[in-house]
Amino acid sequence: MKTIKFFGLAVAAMLACSANALSLAEARGRISEAIEDPAVMAAIMAELSAEDQITFLGDVNAAIESMPGSSEEKSAKFLTVNRTAVKSAKPGNMANMIAEVYATVPPESLTVVNEQFAETMFNRAADSSTTYTDEQFAAIAKAVSDKIQARNAGSDDAAVRNTFGVLMFVRASNGTPANLSETLTEGFDPATQAQARNEWMPAALETPANYGPLLGASENGAEDMPDIPVVIRIAGPQILDAMLADLASAGTGEGGVPTKFTEAAAPNPIPVLDQGLDRGLERIPLMPDHVIKYPY
């Protein structure tokens, strides 16, 4: 019996090691595949350590930025890759992955990523069966915004990138708490805070969104801003493939525990703040992916 038990433990240890079996160098050799196929991106991320996940996402985003193609084509790739990367984050790593998105995606492409993250991944009101208090949502948004600001420290576009991060959570909040934008910009320097609150954010929160003032303060300016509906049409088929992969893997977590993207539908949900930042983040994506409507 002891031999059998030891063998079982050994097998379990081997399986645990195989979960992070891919080296960063090996992953980098598959960057082109990851860019073209979200299933490959997800598979690679699943085999990387939490630290390597962050590095690899930055490498992939750098590769996309250096590729030829229109702003719409490249933004579609940024959207698909970063959506998949965040959804593939190791436990406890999602906030870091979001910060990497806002540090390595070009500002003009963040216009698309921002709207899609807010509408289809982190929308607070997408699932009426789960309710977050203003305090819960604001606490999570503030913690992630602080990580974004720390990651962008020293960047030439830090003010613009940090404001995009704030805008994402303000959009996802659906207007409550009303002072969320003020809370999330508390760490900005006075000049940037005034410009963000009085100029950049009001324009970006218009319908339709006007990102001109915000992008005008970035290194590239607003001339490379993509046509967002065109980007969504280009990215649509890849995102649909990724959604089907999500559904196929639902409920196949370790020990039969539902994966983090199906947990929101589980009965008797665990209160967000009782489980820490990432537990809360994992439960914010309330909208089931299979009901997202993309304009093809």
Rosetta silent file (secondary structure, phi, psi, omega in degrees, C-alpha in Angstrom):
SEQUENCE: MKTIKFFGLAVAAMLACSANALSLAEARGRISEAIEDPAVMAAIMAELSAEDQITFLGDVNAAIESMPGSSEEKSAKFLTVNRTAVKSAKPGNMANMIAEVYATVPPESLTVVNEQFAETMFNRAADSSTTYTDEQFAAIAKAVSDKIQARNAGSDDAAVRNTFGVLMFVRASNGTPANLSETLTEGFDPATQAQARNEWMPAALETPANYGPLLGASENGAEDMPDIPVVIRIAGPQILDAMLADLASAGTGEGGVPTKFTEAAAPNPIPVLDQGLDRGLERIPLMPDHVIKYPY
SCORE:     score description
SCORE:     0.000 S_00000001
   1 L     0.000  -39.730  179.261    0.000    0.000    0.000 S_00000001
   2 H   -62.984  -38.496  179.684    2.856    2.363    0.832 S_00000001
   3 H   -63.442  -43.853  179.808    4.397    1.657   -2.587 S_00000001
   4 H   -63.038  -42.625 -179.400    1.114    2.427   -4.330 S_00000001
   5 H   -63.899  -42.177  179.722    0.695    5.620   -2.318 S_00000001
   6 H   -63.955  -42.025 -179.718    4.236    6.723   -3.116 S_00000001
   7 H   -62.508  -40.635  179.101    3.702    5.961   -6.800 S_00000001
   8 H   -62.988  -41.103  178.097    0.503    8.011   -6.758 S_00000001
   9 H   -65.248  -38.573  179.666    2.285   10.955   -5.185 S_00000001
  10 H   -64.219  -43.795  178.120    5.066   10.704   -7.747 S_00000001
  11 H   -62.054  -43.279  179.213    2.596   10.714  -10.616 S_00000001
  12 H   -60.816  -40.460  178.958    0.806   13.711   -9.105 S_00000001
  13 H   -65.272  -40.402  178.808    4.101   15.553   -8.815 S_00000001
  14 H   -63.601  -41.497  179.237    4.956   14.752  -12.433 S_00000001
  15 H   -64.933  -38.986  178.510    1.576   16.023  -13.579 S_00000001
  16 H   -63.298  -40.637  179.263    2.022   19.202  -11.564 S_00000001
  17 H   -66.641  -37.328 -177.646    5.396   19.796  -13.178 S_00000001
  18 H   -67.227  -19.500  179.642    3.988   19.153  -16.644 S_00000001
  19 L   -66.328  -24.546  176.840    1.486   21.981  -16.109 S_00000001
  20 L  -122.787   50.498 -170.860    4.435   24.403  -16.429 S_00000001
  21 L   -85.053  -12.646 -174.148    6.482   22.312  -18.845 S_00000001
  22 L   -94.368  129.609  176.183    7.175   24.976  -21.465 S_00000001
  23 L   -80.389  160.892  178.637   10.217   27.195  -21.157 S_00000001
  24 H   -63.072  -37.321  178.684   10.037   30.842  -22.109 S_00000001
  25 H   -62.998  -40.808  177.817   12.524   30.214  -24.918 S_00000001
  26 H   -65.877  -40.876  179.112   10.301   27.468  -26.328 S_00000001
  27 H   -62.981  -41.561 -179.993    7.250   29.703  -26.071 S_00000001
  28 H   -61.903  -28.596  177.132    9.035   32.499  -27.906 S_00000001
  29 L   -70.291   -8.701 -178.530    9.662   30.092  -30.769 S_00000001
  30 L  -118.407   20.440 -177.893    5.894   29.854  -31.207 S_00000001
  31 H   -59.434  -43.740 -178.961    4.996   33.537  -31.132 S_00000001
  32 H   -60.363  -41.736  177.410    3.817   33.557  -34.758 S_00000001
  33 H   -63.023  -42.799 -177.875    1.486   30.626  -34.072 S_00000001
  34 H   -63.467  -36.723  179.678    0.136   32.279  -30.946 S_00000001
  35 H   -66.872  -37.546 -175.048   -0.670   35.473  -32.824 S_00000001
  36 H   -85.231  -21.650 -173.460   -2.595   33.629  -35.523 S_00000001
  37 L  -137.226  111.570 -179.151   -4.476   31.113  -33.377 S_00000001
  38 H   -61.956  -26.716  177.666   -6.017   31.899  -29.965 S_00000001
  39 H   -66.441  -37.733  176.688   -6.124   28.179  -29.145 S_00000001
  40 H   -67.602  -43.058  178.493   -2.335   28.041  -29.491 S_00000001
  41 H   -58.206  -46.055 -179.519   -1.976   31.178  -27.374 S_00000001
  42 H   -64.018  -40.956 -179.140   -4.130   29.645  -24.641 S_00000001
  43 H   -65.331  -40.610  178.667   -2.227   26.349  -24.755 S_00000001
  44 H   -65.233  -46.163 -179.093    1.134   28.091  -24.470 S_00000001
  45 H   -60.643  -34.408 -179.448   -0.030   30.264  -21.594 S_00000001
  46 H   -65.830  -24.374 -176.545   -1.298   27.192  -19.754 S_00000001
  47 H   -99.551   -0.279  179.723    2.206   25.701  -19.789 S_00000001
  48 L   -98.009  152.901  172.570    4.078   28.810  -18.653 S_00000001
  49 L   -68.521  165.894  179.849    4.776   29.931  -15.114 S_00000001
  50 H   -58.354  -43.998 -179.629    2.970   33.030  -13.883 S_00000001
  51 H   -64.382  -42.754 -179.739    6.089   35.162  -14.342 S_00000001
  52 H   -69.953  -28.339  174.948    6.712   33.821  -17.842 S_00000001
  53 H   -57.456  -45.534 -178.322    3.085   34.438  -18.786 S_00000001
  54 H   -64.402  -47.345 -179.161    3.627   38.152  -18.242 S_00000001
  55 H   -62.302  -42.488 -177.583    6.916   38.229  -20.154 S_00000001
  56 H   -65.402  -40.766  178.104    5.497   36.210  -23.029 S_00000001
  57 H   -60.412  -42.931  177.126    2.484   38.499  -23.409 S_00000001
  58 H   -61.396  -40.042  178.264    4.803   41.488  -23.646 S_00000001
  59 H   -64.417  -42.475  179.854    6.887   39.677  -26.268 S_00000001
  60 H   -64.700  -43.669  179.091    3.818   38.802  -28.333 S_00000001
  61 H   -63.509  -37.374  176.451    2.531   42.367  -28.214 S_00000001
  62 H   -64.043  -38.678  179.641    5.942   43.662  -29.320 S_00000001
  63 H   -65.839  -41.892  178.564    5.882   41.209  -32.233 S_00000001
  64 H   -63.181  -41.906 -178.446    2.421   42.371  -33.319 S_00000001
  65 H   -61.561  -31.916 -177.815    3.504   46.010  -33.135 S_00000001
  66 H   -86.370   -5.148 -178.044    6.426   45.311  -35.480 S_00000001
  67 L   -76.556  151.733  171.832    4.294   43.471  -38.057 S_00000001
  68 L   -73.732  163.821  178.039    3.202   45.097  -41.320 S_00000001
  69 L   131.749  166.439 -179.515   -0.481   45.759  -41.827 S_00000001
  70 L   -72.974  164.527  176.930   -3.187   48.322  -41.252 S_00000001
  71 H   -60.259  -35.648  179.557   -4.064   49.699  -37.858 S_00000001
  72 H   -67.252  -44.446 -179.627   -7.292   47.680  -38.015 S_00000001
  73 H   -62.974  -44.870 -178.520   -5.525   44.392  -38.798 S_00000001
  74 H   -69.935  -38.088  179.063   -2.989   44.834  -36.036 S_00000001
  75 H   -65.296  -34.214  176.410   -5.579   45.997  -33.514 S_00000001
  76 H   -63.160  -39.069  177.704   -7.635   42.870  -34.234 S_00000001
  77 H   -67.552  -42.925  176.928   -4.597   40.766  -33.361 S_00000001
  78 H   -58.568  -43.113 -178.312   -3.992   42.765  -30.179 S_00000001
  79 H   -61.955  -49.657 -176.874   -7.601   42.261  -29.159 S_00000001
  80 H   -65.652  -45.512 -177.941   -7.607   38.498  -29.705 S_00000001
  81 H   -63.558  -46.739 -174.646   -4.199   37.868  -28.155 S_00000001
  82 H   -75.039  -33.018  172.844   -4.756   39.968  -25.054 S_00000001
  83 H   -59.750  -47.771 -179.468   -8.273   38.690  -24.466 S_00000001
  84 H   -64.596  -41.638 -177.808   -6.932   35.137  -24.567 S_00000001
  85 H   -62.853  -45.743 -179.076   -3.926   35.971  -22.384 S_00000001
  86 H   -64.774  -40.102  179.890   -5.980   37.538  -19.613 S_00000001
  87 H   -68.909  -20.603 -178.224   -8.421   34.640  -19.657 S_00000001
  88 L   -97.194    7.124 -176.688   -5.480   32.211  -19.421 S_00000001
  89 L   -60.562  138.930  174.406   -3.864   33.892  -16.419 S_00000001
  90 L   -64.504  154.835  177.162   -2.636   31.614  -13.678 S_00000001
  91 L   -53.449  131.440 -178.970   -4.435   31.953  -10.314 S_00000001
  92 L    84.684    0.183 -173.974   -3.254   35.137   -8.657 S_00000001
  93 L  -114.029   -1.700 -173.122   -1.808   36.494  -11.906 S_00000001
  94 H   -65.393  -42.709 -179.868   -4.770   38.142  -13.609 S_00000001
  95 H   -61.865  -39.454  177.616   -4.178   41.647  -12.256 S_00000001
  96 H   -64.792  -37.454  179.290   -0.543   41.464  -13.393 S_00000001
  97 H   -67.456  -40.517  177.460   -1.642   40.325  -16.844 S_00000001
  98 H   -62.685  -41.465  177.939   -4.074   43.214  -17.152 S_00000001
  99 H   -60.981  -37.482  178.928   -1.287   45.605  -16.182 S_00000001
 100 H   -67.306  -36.511  175.465    0.899   44.097  -18.923 S_00000001
 101 H   -56.712  -49.229 -174.892   -1.873   44.676  -21.461 S_00000001
 102 H   -78.221   -4.424  175.865   -1.993   48.362  -20.586 S_00000001
 103 H  -100.778  -20.972 -170.092    1.798   48.626  -20.681 S_00000001
 104 H  -124.523  -11.831  173.445    2.491   46.907  -24.016 S_00000001
 105 L   -84.683  132.136  179.542   -0.489   47.397  -26.349 S_00000001
 106 L   -57.884  143.907 -177.249   -0.079   50.637  -28.366 S_00000001
 107 H   -52.638  -39.519 -178.440   -2.466   53.368  -27.191 S_00000001
 108 H   -63.974  -31.257  177.742   -4.289   53.517  -30.528 S_00000001
 109 H   -83.725  -20.438  174.753   -5.121   49.801  -30.235 S_00000001
 110 H   -63.286  -22.129  176.410   -6.095   50.177  -26.584 S_00000001
 111 H   -57.514  -41.837 -179.347   -9.185   51.975  -27.877 S_00000001
 112 H   -77.056  -49.082  179.971  -10.507   48.624  -29.111 S_00000001
 113 H   -56.091  -43.759 -178.127   -9.162   46.488  -26.282 S_00000001
 114 H   -58.188  -50.229 -176.084  -10.628   48.918  -23.765 S_00000001
 115 H   -66.016  -39.905 -178.620  -14.148   48.825  -25.144 S_00000001
 116 H   -72.695  -38.315  175.240  -14.214   45.056  -25.550 S_00000001
 117 H   -61.086  -44.433 -177.042  -12.761   44.380  -22.094 S_00000001
 118 H   -68.431  -36.376 -174.038  -15.327   46.718  -20.541 S_00000001
 119 H   -87.542  -34.991 -169.811  -18.289   45.377  -22.491 S_00000001
 120 H  -119.619   -8.615 -179.097  -17.636   41.646  -22.730 S_00000001
 121 H  -118.941  -41.852 -173.708  -15.137   40.633  -20.048 S_00000001
 122 L  -120.327   20.804 -177.929  -15.367   42.848  -16.981 S_00000001
 123 L   -69.962  120.842 -174.120  -18.837   44.315  -17.252 S_00000001
 124 L   -64.172  -33.257 -171.129  -20.237   44.573  -13.770 S_00000001
 125 L  -103.974   11.862 -174.769  -23.904   44.339  -14.761 S_00000001
 126 L   -69.050  -27.788 -178.919  -23.778   41.631  -17.431 S_00000001
 127 L  -120.155  106.774 -175.684  -25.112   38.930  -15.103 S_00000001
 128 L   -69.711  -12.616 -179.038  -28.083   40.031  -13.035 S_00000001
 129 L   -80.014  -13.406 -179.374  -27.786   36.942  -10.832 S_00000001
 130 L  -121.675  127.178 -176.290  -24.533   38.189   -9.287 S_00000001
 131 L  -118.298  131.016  173.766  -24.374   41.523   -7.543 S_00000001
 132 L  -108.647  133.754  174.736  -21.278   43.471   -6.566 S_00000001
 133 L   -70.667  161.517  175.792  -21.563   46.325   -4.144 S_00000001
 134 H   -57.502  -38.436 -178.174  -20.054   49.655   -5.133 S_00000001
 135 H   -66.245  -41.125  179.213  -17.385   49.097   -2.497 S_00000001
 136 H   -64.109  -50.233 -177.955  -16.440   45.670   -3.874 S_00000001
 137 H   -63.741  -43.674 -178.841  -16.195   46.806   -7.464 S_00000001
 138 H   -64.321  -37.194  179.932  -14.333   50.002   -6.584 S_00000001
 139 H   -65.024  -43.236  178.721  -11.821   48.110   -4.420 S_00000001
 140 H   -66.394  -46.591 -179.415  -10.983   45.689   -7.229 S_00000001
 141 H   -60.730  -39.925 -179.625  -10.812   48.455   -9.839 S_00000001
 142 H   -66.896  -41.900 -179.503   -8.532   50.553   -7.599 S_00000001
 143 H   -63.719  -42.691  179.769   -6.164   47.659   -6.918 S_00000001
 144 H   -70.679  -40.639  177.805   -5.816   46.841  -10.618 S_00000001
 145 H   -60.397  -38.787  177.188   -5.472   50.505  -11.594 S_00000001
 146 H   -63.292  -38.650  177.553   -2.654   50.849   -9.060 S_00000001
 147 H   -65.859  -39.724  178.277   -0.905   47.851  -10.653 S_00000001
 148 H   -62.058  -44.043 -179.351   -1.296   49.416  -14.095 S_00000001
 149 H   -65.516  -38.817  178.577    0.220   52.675  -12.845 S_00000001
 150 H   -66.012  -40.262 -179.442    3.121   50.860  -11.202 S_00000001
 151 H   -66.902  -34.333 -176.680    3.814   48.873  -14.384 S_00000001
 152 L   -88.975    0.144 -178.505    3.771   52.024  -16.530 S_00000001
 153 L   -55.120  126.286  179.198    6.022   54.055  -14.241 S_00000001
 154 L    92.057  -11.378  179.049    8.684   55.731  -16.375 S_00000001
 155 L   -72.894  144.841  179.009    6.903   55.093  -19.688 S_00000001
 156 L   -63.087  -31.563 -178.002    6.650   58.004  -22.111 S_00000001
 157 L  -103.453   23.267 -173.590    2.931   57.272  -22.530 S_00000001
 158 H   -55.860  -45.886 -177.052    2.295   56.478  -18.857 S_00000001
 159 H   -61.774  -42.087  179.980   -0.399   59.124  -18.379 S_00000001
 160 H   -67.264  -47.309 -178.198   -2.293   57.992  -21.481 S_00000001
 161 H   -63.600  -43.084  179.029   -1.969   54.289  -20.701 S_00000001
 162 H   -63.169  -36.938  179.216   -3.016   54.737  -17.077 S_00000001
 163 H   -68.118  -37.029  174.742   -6.043   56.736  -18.179 S_00000001
 164 H   -59.073  -42.608  179.077   -7.065   53.950  -20.561 S_00000001
 165 H   -61.780  -41.304  177.391   -6.963   51.553  -17.621 S_00000001
 166 H   -64.117  -44.695 -178.740   -9.176   53.835  -15.563 S_00000001
 167 H   -59.054  -37.790 -179.597  -11.580   54.257  -18.472 S_00000001
 168 H   -59.669  -47.038 -178.834  -11.989   50.502  -18.835 S_00000001
 169 H   -71.596  -33.588  177.175  -13.216   50.099  -15.274 S_00000001
 170 H   -64.534  -42.985  176.432  -15.388   53.211  -15.445 S_00000001
 171 H   -63.300  -44.139 -177.531  -17.078   51.819  -18.561 S_00000001
 172 H   -66.954  -22.265 -177.740  -17.426   48.377  -16.983 S_00000001
 173 H   -75.475  -17.950 -176.908  -19.000   49.897  -13.873 S_00000001
 174 L    58.707   34.150  170.576  -22.024   51.144  -15.842 S_00000001
 175 L    94.307    0.005  179.866  -21.998   54.438  -13.973 S_00000001
 176 L  -140.274  135.372    1.334  -21.825   53.349  -10.364 S_00000001
 177 L   -69.921  148.740 -174.361  -20.238   54.339   -8.075 S_00000001
 178 L   -64.376  -25.433 -177.208  -20.487   57.797   -9.586 S_00000001
 179 L   -96.777   18.030 -174.803  -17.115   58.887   -8.167 S_00000001
 180 H   -61.413  -41.117 -178.754  -15.159   55.905   -9.540 S_00000001
 181 H   -62.998  -36.718  176.962  -13.129   57.970  -12.009 S_00000001
 182 H   -66.977  -41.857  179.471  -12.028   60.284   -9.193 S_00000001
 183 H   -61.740  -42.476 -174.352  -11.088   57.325   -7.003 S_00000001
 184 H   -78.450  -16.661  178.207   -9.035   55.655   -9.736 S_00000001
 185 L  -102.807   12.106 -179.113   -7.137   58.808  -10.680 S_00000001
 186 L   -61.113  -30.693 -177.893   -6.136   59.726   -7.119 S_00000001
 187 L   -84.534   -3.014  178.730   -2.580   58.520   -7.779 S_00000001
 188 L   -71.550  150.989  172.778   -2.088   60.709  -10.870 S_00000001
 189 L   -66.995  156.293 -172.017    0.116   63.781  -10.589 S_00000001
 190 H   -53.771  -43.166 -177.342   -1.954   66.985  -10.294 S_00000001
 191 H   -66.439  -45.700  179.728   -1.498   68.150  -13.902 S_00000001
 192 H   -66.616  -39.377  179.612   -2.301   64.733  -15.402 S_00000001
 193 H   -59.900  -44.956 -179.894   -5.193   64.250  -13.005 S_00000001
 194 H   -64.534  -42.670 -179.001   -6.787   67.529  -14.079 S_00000001
 195 H   -67.556  -41.140 -179.708   -6.315   66.780  -17.774 S_00000001
 196 H   -64.513  -46.974 -176.258   -7.637   63.230  -17.436 S_00000001
 197 H   -71.862  -33.954 -171.597  -10.697   64.234  -15.421 S_00000001
 198 H   -99.653  -20.670 -174.545  -11.583   67.385  -17.356 S_00000001
 199 H  -125.528  -60.161 -172.677  -10.557   66.602  -20.932 S_00000001
 200 H   -65.663  -51.241 -173.013   -9.544   63.040  -21.808 S_00000001
 201 H   -71.505  -42.923  177.480  -12.127   61.020  -19.890 S_00000001
 202 H   -57.295  -40.234  179.291  -15.264   63.092  -20.581 S_00000001
 203 H   -67.671  -43.299 -177.951  -14.567   62.859  -24.335 S_00000001
 204 H   -68.056  -23.852 -179.212  -13.798   59.140  -24.202 S_00000001
 205 L   -92.603    4.407  174.273  -16.994   58.441  -22.266 S_00000001
 206 L   -70.052  168.308  174.628  -19.168   60.128  -24.870 S_00000001
 207 L  -121.802  112.256   -2.463  -21.376   58.036  -27.172 S_00000001
 208 L   -73.647  162.146 -177.278  -19.729   57.285  -29.511 S_00000001
 209 L   -63.056  138.524  176.053  -16.425   57.461  -27.680 S_00000001
 210 L  -113.425   98.766 -178.439  -14.081   60.270  -28.676 S_00000001
 211 L   -90.704    3.082 -177.131  -10.510   59.126  -28.016 S_00000001
 212 H   -55.611  -52.097 -179.724   -8.976   62.021  -29.962 S_00000001
 213 H   -59.748  -39.697 -179.038   -7.962   64.157  -26.957 S_00000001
 214 H   -69.441  -46.875 -179.705   -6.454   61.162  -25.126 S_00000001
 215 H   -69.305  -26.164  178.153   -4.562   59.811  -28.132 S_00000001
 216 H   -62.700  -21.855  178.758   -3.429   63.331  -28.989 S_00000001
 217 L   -91.712   -1.344 -178.977   -1.287   63.198  -25.852 S_00000001
 218 L   -89.617  170.772 -176.780    0.335   59.890  -26.846 S_00000001
 219 L   -63.106  -40.107 -177.036    3.575   59.396  -28.736 S_00000001
 220 L   -88.495  -16.738 -177.388    1.859   58.380  -32.000 S_00000001
 221 L    77.237 -170.344 -174.187   -1.083   60.757  -31.754 S_00000001
 222 L   -93.076   -2.593 -174.451   -4.578   60.058  -33.017 S_00000001
 223 L   -67.865  -24.068 -178.996   -3.757   59.556  -36.681 S_00000001
 224 L   -96.857    9.784 -179.796   -3.317   55.781  -36.305 S_00000001
 225 L   -62.201  128.685 -177.754   -6.572   55.200  -34.405 S_00000001
 226 L   -78.016  161.770  172.194   -8.309   52.176  -35.965 S_00000001
 227 L   -79.755  107.733 -170.268  -11.916   51.973  -37.127 S_00000001
 228 H   -60.190  -46.616  177.863  -13.342   50.014  -34.174 S_00000001
 229 H   -58.841  -35.463  177.563  -16.278   48.298  -35.994 S_00000001
 230 H   -65.613  -42.264  178.715  -13.858   47.146  -38.695 S_00000001
 231 H   -59.085  -44.936 -178.343  -11.516   45.716  -36.047 S_00000001
 232 H   -63.780  -38.168  177.633  -14.364   43.756  -34.449 S_00000001
 233 H   -65.226  -40.047  179.412  -15.369   42.310  -37.834 S_00000001
 234 H   -66.924  -43.311 -176.133  -11.777   41.229  -38.496 S_00000001
 235 H   -78.203  -18.559 -173.047  -11.326   39.736  -35.033 S_00000001
 236 H   -47.970  -55.077 -178.420  -14.777   38.140  -34.933 S_00000001
 237 H   -59.038  -40.646  179.078  -13.952   34.679  -36.332 S_00000001
 238 H   -66.772  -40.503  179.745  -10.907   34.274  -34.099 S_00000001
 239 H   -66.741  -36.280  176.877  -12.817   35.390  -31.027 S_00000001
 240 H   -62.565  -42.984  177.015  -15.614   32.966  -31.900 S_00000001
 241 H   -59.841  -41.735 -179.657  -13.062   30.140  -32.088 S_00000001
 242 H   -66.034  -38.453  179.215  -11.715   31.187  -28.705 S_00000001
 243 H   -63.843  -42.182  179.436  -15.207   31.277  -27.214 S_00000001
 244 H   -64.201  -37.168  176.863  -15.910   27.747  -28.462 S_00000001
 245 H   -65.085  -39.148  176.869  -12.626   26.595  -26.931 S_00000001
 246 H   -59.466  -45.690 -178.333  -13.660   28.210  -23.628 S_00000001
 247 H   -65.560  -39.090 -179.336  -16.959   26.332  -23.694 S_00000001
 248 H   -64.956  -30.299 -177.662  -15.284   23.047  -24.585 S_00000001
 249 H   -95.242   -0.250 -177.312  -12.956   23.337  -21.595 S_00000001
 250 L   -61.085  135.554  176.885  -15.614   24.494  -19.117 S_00000001
 251 L    78.287   11.141 -177.278  -15.730   22.444  -15.959 S_00000001
 252 L  -109.333   26.711  177.907  -12.437   20.679  -16.646 S_00000001
 253 L   -70.842  175.649 -177.104  -10.360   22.319  -13.967 S_00000001
 254 H   -58.210  133.455  177.932   -8.201   20.402  -11.526 S_00000001
 255 H    67.753   19.772  179.606  -10.154   17.871   -9.518 S_00000001
 256 H    79.402    4.707  179.206  -13.292   18.551  -11.519 S_00000001
 257 L   -72.755  135.452 -179.647  -13.552   22.087  -10.120 S_00000001
 258 L   -58.072  144.776  178.002  -15.120   24.465  -12.660 S_00000001
 259 L   -66.953  163.224 -170.824  -12.664   26.713  -14.416 S_00000001
 260 L   -64.020  -20.120 -177.717  -12.546   30.330  -13.321 S_00000001
 261 L   -90.269   -1.451  172.986  -14.616   31.541  -16.255 S_00000001
 262 L  -113.304   -3.636 -177.027  -17.586   29.362  -15.344 S_00000001
 263 H   -63.155  -29.463 -176.522  -17.406   30.009  -11.612 S_00000001
 264 H   -63.067  -23.186 -179.280  -19.708   33.022  -11.859 S_00000001
 265 H   -89.773   -4.663 -177.276  -22.582   30.683  -12.675 S_00000001
 266 L   -71.365  147.507  178.384  -21.945   28.448   -9.671 S_00000001
 267 L   -69.888  157.122  177.327  -24.502   28.481   -6.826 S_00000001
 268 L    50.511   57.581 -177.282  -23.705   30.216   -3.540 S_00000001
 269 L   -59.438  146.115  178.377  -20.827   32.304   -4.911 S_00000001
 270 L   -75.981  132.510  179.848  -18.025   33.147   -2.516 S_00000001
 271 L   -52.611  136.975 -173.000  -17.976   36.868   -1.667 S_00000001
 272 H   -55.113  -54.722 -170.857  -15.447   38.616   -3.846 S_00000001
 273 H   -72.790  -17.546  179.027  -13.361   40.416   -1.268 S_00000001
 274 H   -69.155  -19.432 -174.130  -13.148   37.409    1.057 S_00000001
 275 H  -110.280    6.811  176.228  -10.932   35.650   -1.481 S_00000001
 276 L    91.261  173.884 -172.687   -8.551   38.449   -2.406 S_00000001
 277 H   -57.209  -53.717 -174.325   -7.978   40.576   -5.507 S_00000001
 278 H   -68.978  -32.533  175.112   -7.621   37.920   -8.156 S_00000001
 279 H   -60.022  -42.307  177.283  -10.529   35.903   -6.887 S_00000001
 280 H   -64.106  -43.807  178.786  -12.618   39.040   -7.337 S_00000001
 281 H   -60.224  -42.212 -178.157  -11.178   39.674  -10.791 S_00000001
 282 H   -63.266  -25.484 -177.780  -11.905   36.124  -11.874 S_00000001
 283 H   -96.469   -5.171  177.435  -15.532   36.624  -10.947 S_00000001
 284 L   -69.978  -37.611 -178.917  -15.988   40.004  -12.637 S_00000001
 285 L   -65.879   85.247 -171.232  -16.317   38.537  -16.176 S_00000001
 286 L   -85.426  -24.362 -176.116  -20.018   37.964  -15.647 S_00000001
 287 L   -79.095  118.053  177.133  -21.208   37.782  -19.232 S_00000001
 288 L   -60.240  130.415 -173.678  -21.114   34.171  -20.523 S_00000001
 289 H   -58.708  -29.425 -174.441  -19.014   34.284  -23.670 S_00000001
 290 H   -73.140   -6.321  177.198  -21.486   32.255  -25.703 S_00000001
 291 H  -105.792    2.560  177.462  -24.058   35.072  -25.581 S_00000001
 292 L   -69.386  134.713  178.815  -21.693   37.785  -26.792 S_00000001
 293 L  -106.933  118.517  177.800  -22.845   39.171  -30.111 S_00000001
 294 L  -107.355  133.507  178.826  -20.098   40.243  -32.498 S_00000001
 295 L   -78.711  100.434 -177.665  -20.977   42.172  -35.695 S_00000001
 296 L   -79.840    0.000    0.000  -19.356   40.072  -38.397 S_00000001
